[in-house]
Amino acid sequence: MSEQQTGCGTLYVVATPIGNLGDLTPRAAETFAKVDFVAAEDTRVTLRLLNHLGLKKPMISYYEHNLRQRGQIILDRILAGESCALCSDAGMPAVSDPGELLVTDALAQGIPVVPVPAASAAVTALAVSGQPTGRFCFEGFLPMNRRQRRERLEETRTERRTLIFYEAPHKLTSTLADLLESFGDRSVTLCRELTKLHEQIWKTTLSEALAYYTENTPKGEFVLVIAGAPEPQPQEDWTLERALDLARRRMAEGAAASAACREAAAASGFAKSEIYRALASEKEE
């Protein structure tokens, strides 16, 4: 445990509304009023919030592409005695957000870190999703790199806890297609524009959601709350060779290799990737 620095200021991690400005807490407003400066993901967004509060505060931008340079500037000011409010454009900073690194570095340098919590899009969506809420797994945004995305989906394919993802409208249909391909046709709740004027909460299935948004252009930011993998059923006498036979039969009937391997994996309990690699090895031989 790092000792806290004497004479330094404090880093306040301040949650901001995820849509409706009426959700800003009195404590958050008080914190913005008392700090010396604000570290914001997008100073234009935070300026609107400060104007709403009738406040004028020095701001410094802190986002994905200037983390190292700006981060130490912020921490040096706090070490010199100033206090800072860290905020993101919406929700809790440092959760699926560049502020994670600033908090980590602040703690390592003995700077007091104080949370000022409020709404989080992930937990808000979970609460109204109609999916199991007792245990859940937050995944944030899926990687954009195709290989990394496949690996992440394979890692979570057998996760039995409820899964929460964030997605932008222009990538929603491709993400729904990838989820359907990897997870099968599970229950999903799509939470769109939470707390805003056009808020929508729709519990459906991955296939129905994909069909709808293929025909209707997605609008707004989405939180996807997906049922976890079903409890594994006892598999009788399944071997890898038997799983391969099933995949071969489905491919002979015209199914794509990926779909055939997914079906064989669901029936046998073997991982889809393991079946796919075995089929690929056969072709090479």
Phi, psi and omega in degrees: 000128180283140175285143180285141179289136175274142177083359180265169178276201184229143172262113177264127178260103194251120176284139177243162183302144177277357178184305185269118182299339178294347180274357178295131183280152175303323181293322177298316179299318178297322181293315177302323182291327188266342183286162179279326179204168184237132172260114189239144175297313177225110185298333179293319179294314182292328177300320178297321179294315179295322176298321177300326181272353183073031183246150170235120182224143171299139181233150174229133181282141182216105184216183192306324189266001177226028188304307187293312183295305183289327183302313181289329175299315179298313183293324178296322179293321179292318179298333179278356174120354179276154175252146187229140171258117176268127178218155174256181180295328181199139175086201186273121178297156175077001175251110188053047193204148182302338180300344178307314183293320180297318178296316179301313182291324179297315179296321180295332181262011175077020180274132176296133179241123185239122178279139173236086193277162173194223187291145170231130183300322183297309183288325177300314179296318180301317185297330183250013187278335187077005175266163178303132185249352184297324180221130181214163183229119181268122182250351180063219178273137174291151177300149178280328177298130186298316181295314180296324178296314178300318180296318180296318180293323178294323178297322186264356185303321183260008179293123184270349174284155175300138184252139180236126178235151169258148174206144176275154185299322185287348179248003188298311185296319180293324178291317177300320178296318179294320179295318179297318180297319185275320188263343191084183188273081182268167172290138179218143172246122179261118180252115187245133175054049183304134179069002181262179185301319184258034178305137178216135178234116187230113176265123186207210175238162180300320182292319179292321178295317179297316180298318182294312185279351169289327180266340183233124184296123178295143178225139178090171180274142185242145163244126179255122179247113191243136176301142178290173180297142178294156177303134181296135177270148178304131180257126183263116171057032178274128172243167178298323181295321178294321177297321178296321178300318179296316179297318179298317181297317181294324178291324177294333178277358176110000180286148174293153183302318181297316180293321180296318180292324178296317179295318179295323179294317180296323182283325190261333186093350175284153179291142178303319181296324179294317179295317181297316180296321180295319177296320179296321179296323178298319179295320179295324179289000000 
